[in-house]
Amino acid sequence: MNKQDYKKKWRKEKRQKLIQQFGGKCQYHNCNSTEQLEFAHINKTKLHGAGRGQDERLKDIKDNPSCYTLFCRKHHREFDKNAKQ
């Protein structure tokens, strides 16, 4: 396995572990979807903007779990839209 493949595998495993730690399903009221799960900021951290899946983002989620929640893609977009209003 080359370095790039190893890094990709590591990120996927780390992300899956974090998803399980967050309950493994969308945390939006009565949703419970297990598809297209994304971490959403509920409180600001030092990281901003896009970067889902990057090493820095995974570390930030691990280090600051109270600043994130787990949503399916639909509810993450809805949450972000409502937060901007």
C-alpha positions as CSV (number, residue, x, y, z in Angstrom):
1,M,0.0,0.0,0.0
2,N,1.5,3.4,-1.0
3,K,1.4,6.4,1.3
4,Q,-1.6,8.0,-0.5
5,D,-3.7,4.9,-0.2
6,Y,-2.7,4.5,3.4
7,K,-3.7,8.1,4.2
8,K,-7.1,7.6,2.4
9,K,-7.8,4.4,4.4
10,W,-6.8,6.1,7.7
11,R,-9.1,9.1,7.0
12,K,-12.0,6.8,6.2
13,E,-11.5,4.7,9.3
14,K,-11.1,7.8,11.5
15,R,-14.3,9.3,10.1
16,Q,-16.3,6.1,10.6
17,K,-15.1,5.9,14.2
18,L,-16.1,9.5,14.8
19,I,-19.5,8.9,13.2
20,Q,-20.1,6.0,15.6
21,Q,-19.0,8.1,18.6
22,F,-21.7,10.7,17.5
23,G,-24.4,8.0,17.4
24,G,-24.1,6.8,13.8
25,K,-27.2,8.6,12.6
26,C,-28.5,12.0,11.8
27,Q,-29.2,13.9,15.0
28,Y,-31.9,16.1,13.5
29,H,-35.2,15.7,15.3
30,N,-36.9,12.4,14.2
31,C,-34.6,11.9,11.2
32,N,-32.3,9.0,12.2
33,S,-30.9,8.7,8.7
34,T,-27.6,6.8,8.4
35,E,-27.0,8.0,4.8
36,Q,-24.8,10.9,3.6
37,L,-23.7,11.8,7.2
38,E,-21.8,15.1,7.7
39,F,-20.4,16.8,10.7
40,A,-21.9,20.3,11.3
41,H,-20.5,23.1,13.4
42,I,-22.9,24.0,16.2
43,N,-20.2,26.2,17.9
44,K,-17.2,27.8,16.3
45,T,-13.8,26.4,16.5
46,K,-10.5,27.6,15.1
47,L,-11.3,25.9,11.8
48,H,-13.5,27.6,9.3
49,G,-15.1,26.8,5.9
50,A,-14.9,23.7,3.8
51,G,-12.5,20.8,4.5
52,R,-14.7,17.9,5.4
53,G,-12.6,14.8,5.5
54,Q,-9.3,16.6,5.8
55,D,-6.9,15.6,8.6
56,E,-7.3,18.9,10.3
57,R,-11.1,18.7,10.3
58,L,-11.1,15.2,11.8
59,K,-8.7,16.3,14.5
60,D,-10.9,19.3,15.3
61,I,-14.0,17.1,15.6
62,K,-12.1,14.7,17.9
63,D,-10.7,17.6,20.0
64,N,-13.9,19.6,20.1
65,P,-16.8,17.2,20.0
66,S,-19.2,19.6,21.8
67,C,-18.8,22.0,18.8
68,Y,-20.1,19.5,16.3
69,T,-23.2,17.4,15.6
70,L,-23.9,14.8,13.0
71,F,-26.6,15.5,10.3
72,C,-27.5,13.9,7.0
73,R,-26.7,16.1,4.1
74,K,-30.3,17.4,3.8
75,H,-30.5,18.5,7.4
76,H,-26.9,19.9,7.4
77,R,-27.9,22.2,4.5
78,E,-31.1,23.2,6.3
79,F,-29.2,23.9,9.5
80,D,-26.6,26.1,7.7
81,K,-29.3,27.9,5.8
82,N,-31.3,28.7,9.0
83,A,-28.1,29.7,10.8
84,K,-27.3,32.4,8.2
85,Q,-30.8,34.0,8.6
